[in-house]
Structure formats: C-alpha cells, structure tokens
Amino acid sequence: MLWTRAVSPPPAAPAPSATTPDSRAVAAYLGLAIGDALGATVEFLTPREIQHQHGVHQDISGGGWLRLKAGQVTDDTTMSLALGEAILAAGRVDARAAADAFDAWMRGKPVDIGNTVRRNLITYRKTGNPEAPLSEHDAGNGAAMRVLPVALATFGQPPDVVAAACRAQGHVTHHNLLSDAACETLVAMVHDFLAGHGLDTARHHADTLVARHPVFAWQGKRRDNPSGYVVETLQAVFQALFATHGFEACLVDIVNRGGDADTTGAIAAMLAGACYGPEAIPARWRKALDAGVRETVELQALALMAH
Ligand SMILES: [Mg+2]
C-alpha cells in the first residue's frame, strides 16, 4: 500500500555547504577509517585475486586475512586514535606522550601490528627514549598511516612547528628520511584541502616531494600490489587520487590495487575525504563502519581542530 503523509512536509531547504575546515577534518578521519575497513578485506591480495574473489571490491564486508567483522578497522585507525588522544591529553604533539600511547595500544593486543612498530616500541620499553634510532631500513608506511591527528592538531601552524610535530610522532617507530618526507607531504596536502584548495595544490606537494626525493616518482608505470614500503604506498595513493575525481572512485581504485590495501585505502581516503568533503562519502560506507569507531573519529577530529 502506498503510504502518504496527510500533510506534506515543506520542501527541504538546500543543505548548507558542509565544506568548512571542521567538516573536511571529520571527512578526512571518516575516510581514514572507511579506507582501512574497506581495504583490509583485500590486504595482501593481488589485483587478479581480488577480481577473481570480488569482481570489483567496493563494499565493506570484513573478512580478509585478519578475519575482521564488517566495519572493523585495523592498526591504521586505532594507532591514529591513540595518537590523537595523546595529543589532546598533552595539549601538543609530544614524542613521549605518543610513545606511551602507542605502548599502551600495543599492550591492548591490537588486531594487527607492523614489524617496525613492534620492534621499536619494544626498544622504547627498554630505553625510555621515544625517538627510534635513525635507520635507512625503517621506511615502512607505519608513521604515515597514522599522521592525520598531527595534521588536524597543527592546522594553521607555522611550517617549522608542523615539521617538528610530524617528526616527533613519526620517529617513535620510524626514524627515516623517506618516512619523514612522506608524512610531511601528506600533512601539507591535508592542510591545503582543509583550507579549501583542490587537487592542483595537492599535486604541487607531490611534485615537490619527487623533486626532493626522486624515488617517489609516481607517474608512469601503474603501481599495483603496493608493499608496505612508504614509497610504493604513496606512489599508488597519488596515482589513484590524481586519476579520479571523487571520494568513491579514488577509494575503489586504490583498494583494488591490492597489496597493503588497508593502509593505501586509509591514506587515500583520508586525502579524498579532506578534498571532497563529507557529502562525498557514500552513505553505505558510512553506515557499514563500526558505529563506535564512526562516533570516535568524528568527535576526535573536531576536538583536534579545536585544540
Ligand atoms: Mg592495518
């Protein structure tokens, strides 16, 4: 039976444009969690395996090698949340507060943890030094995947303050020049997106990164099956971000490349969320995300922006 209201409601007023820095910050954090939850299903698969198992992978369905519940997130999101809480509690980005927060996070038996993160947090327990030793081998994406709270907390700050904050958090587990360059580039992109700039400005930051560190060159050969090496991570992310024009298209592109898909998904969707704003996030992904995670990332994003 067709049901109609006795009195029709007035036509909805056009929604105000929800593209303030705060709303973009929320979209970035939601994107990070959604990209993590979507990508985790296909982590370590090749594009061919994904195609065989899922066709085009585009629904948050859980599973994967971690046997996740649908909407569950992994270390990318939970380490970010731990870092964000530490920033809010300390009132600034502080290496020791971050190291203690990550240590507490590790004691909580997270669903997954990177090798470099584990090794350097165990070292921190022994030495009490929140800065890991400089290592050319520690160029994994583990510091870059959790850098968003630093971006939100330092929005509007001078570049030297932003760079110092990036390094303080990154060096707890990844003291590496390529990791630093990646983190600082991602934060610069998020800052410009929050301020309302578009893909062209982000492209400038990607070009600057390649000029300084040519190993990051991302144009040319398609980067499928990206590993946890931060260079491959950013190459795949930039290819997906700059080849698409929308949150959904960017995220579907990146996760179907497989490899370290939870982390590439998290980083790409963080950028795309900040770029395209909350209205671009598909309702089915927003709903599928674990409700507690959704609420926590929204609140933390706003708290970090107000900080
Ligand atoms: Mg992960």
Residues whose N, C-alpha, C, O or C-beta is under 5 A from the ligand:
A	BS01	MG	T74 D75 D76 D262
